[in-house]
Amino acid sequence: MITHNVLTAMACAALLAGCQVGGSTVSDREGYFTWVDERGRARYSPIVEAPSVGSPDESVSGKQVAGEGERKGESAAEEFNTGNYPDAEALRRKGYVRDGDRQPYFTWRDAEGNVRTSPYQPDTRTEEEKAFVVQPADVTPASVYRATDTPGTSEPVAGYDPNAFAILGIEGSSGNFLERFSETCCQALDVQNHERWQEGREFGVYLTEGSPVHKFLTGESPYQLIALPHGTSSGGQVLRMRSYANNGVFIPSVVFLDSELTPVRLVTDLVSDFEPENWHRRGYLEARIPVFGTQKERWMLIFTRDEDTEGQTVIDTRRGPRKIPHVSVGEIGLYIIQTQ
């Protein structure tokens, strides 16, 4: 008598035999792929080999998925060698699109839900070229004092007393502001620890508790001296200066010096715009200053004033006004923008 277990084993063997073709399962044979239908059942379908373009009677060498053909304009027998290998620079200028290739495109959906495709031209500029995109020549409002400025004079009003300043204990304002500023700056500065200009990218300078300190006409402040590059054109350039916020923000003033460390131009009272922080960088104050107006400007000096450290910057946020204190240390990012 045949037991139930024996019948079950025989049924399983018959089922396995029916799933094999030529001694192996269908999924193990070449030319078949396995897929699952909507009811969860395993199915096996032959892989159809696509004929080569222009030769419908010849099969393609190797296995290709149905519908995949050779690239337009490219011969099946084409091979790259030292004579016809594409030049990398020439290919980059074409946006890495070879002759005979289709123009790159992107897919989008219109207002009615229809899927559309539009061609686009790849950006063929190098990373260096992208960094020197022409920007509008906007500069930050500021108080600017130059060595060539002549202090203005005016006629005294009726009843003017020439001894009034002395009686009130007020010093006279003889000479322009830069001349008076120069009396306290800048031949005694520490030149050994200066920073060199880094062209082609933004670079940072840091004013810390360990930075050298000098007593300027506007008050005592840490400072950083930066050597300007030689041979810079006299126009078409703007200095982008960002002061990054970190437990406060540093309010910079800038002095441009000649080769003898004599002040040539002083830029202060910068009306900077604050850019709030986001997920990948801190917030910052940004100012733009015309630079290298004359070949006499060989050094740039960054410092802050007493009246600036006593103030604060107020910005609007989603939670209301936010106060950012002004501090005497901080990080400054410097970058030259080509405007012509």
Secondary structure, DSSP 4 states (H G I P E B T S, - for coil): ---HHHHHHHHHHHHHHHTEETTEEGGGSTTEEEEE-TTS-EEEEEPPPPEETTEEEEEPSS---TT--PPTT--TT----TTTPPPHHHHHHTTS--TTPPPPEEEEE-TTS-EEEEE-------HHHHTT----------EEEETT------PPPTT--TTHHHHHT-----S-HHHHHHTT-STTS--TTPEEP-TTS-EEEEE-TTS-EEEETTEEEE-EEEEPPTT--SSSEEEEEEEE-SSSEE--EEEEE-TTS-EEEEEES--PEEE--BTTB--EEEEEEE---STT--EEEEE--HHHHT-EEEEEETTEEEEEEEES-EEEEEEEEE--
